[in-house]
Amino acid sequence: MAKAFSLASWNVEHFKDNPKRVKKVVGFLNEQNADVFALYEVEGKTVINQLFDQMPGYDFHITEGEQVQEILVGVRSNLTAFFTQRTEFKTGNTYLRPGVLLTVRVDERNFTILFLHTKSSSKPIGLGIRDDMFERAIDFKKTLDKKSPNKTSFMFLGDLNTMGMQYPFDKNINPELELKKLDSQAQKASMHRLSKNNPTWWNGPKSKIKPSDLDHVVASDSLRFKKFDGSEIDVRGWTKCNNDAEKANWIKSYSDHALLYLEVEM
C-alpha cells in the first residue's frame, strides 16, 4: 500500500540550550526522515533556532503556557497541515502540558493527530490525571465519528507515562492494569493501541527499573500501518544497540526514551 506519511514521536527529556546535545538529537531525528515528528520536554525556546538551521523544509509549532516543558511538532513543508493547541488536556491544571492537535491532509483525506505528554507520577493524582486525559482523547474521537461515521482517521500518541499507581495496604495498580483499562476504553471507540517491537523507556543497566512501556500510539481501527517485523511501530534508539554498554552510552547522549517511528498507509 502507498505511504500517506511517516511519523516520529520522541521524548528527549529536558531538551534545552545545549548546542552539542541539540546537534546530536537533531542529527538522529534527521536520520529518521519522518514527514511529521513530535519532541516532548522541550525546555529551551532557542532550540527552535537550531531546528531551523538543521531541518530546512519543515514547519514547526510549539506549545505555550505556564508549564516548563513544551511539545514541539514539525511537519514537512510540502504537506497541508493545521495546528491547534488543546488546553482541555491540561485537566484544569495550568502547569500541565496542553495537547497539540494536528490535521494533515493527503489526497483529500484528513488525518487528525493529537500529541500528548501526560502526567509522570505513580501517585493516585498522577493516575487520575492520565485517566482523565485518555478519556478526553477517546471522547474527542467519538465527536469526530459523529461528523464522519466510519471514516475517522484519528490517533493520539506520545509519552503517556503509563506507570500505574503505588498505594499502601496492597492496593497498588500495576502498569499492565492501567494499560488494560486504556485498551478497553479504546476498543469501545473502535480504536486500538499499536503494537511495538520493543519497550520504549530504560534508564540504563544500572537502573533498578526494567525496560518499560511508557510511550504509546492509540489509533482508529480504520487506519492502516506499515509493519516492521510484524509490529506497527518500530522503536529506535537504545533498543537497537548491541550491548548494555552501547545502550548506556546512547541513553546518556540522547535520552532514556527511545523514538517511536510509524508509517501510515492510504
Buried (B, 14 or more C-beta within 10 A) or exposed (E): EEEBBBBBBBBBBBBBEEEEBBEEBBEBBEEBEBBBBBBBBBBBEEBBEBBEEBBEEBEBBBBEBEBEBBBBBBBBEEBEBEBEBBEBBBBEEEEBBBBBBBBBEBEEEBBBBBBBBBBBBBEEEBBBBBBBBBEBBBEBBBEBBEEEEEEBBBBBBBBBBBBBBBEEEEEEBEBEEBBEBBEEBBEEBBBBBBEBBBBBBBBBEEBEEEBBBBBBBBBBEEBBBBBBEEBBBBBBBBBBBEEEEEBBEBBEEBBBBBBBBBBBEE
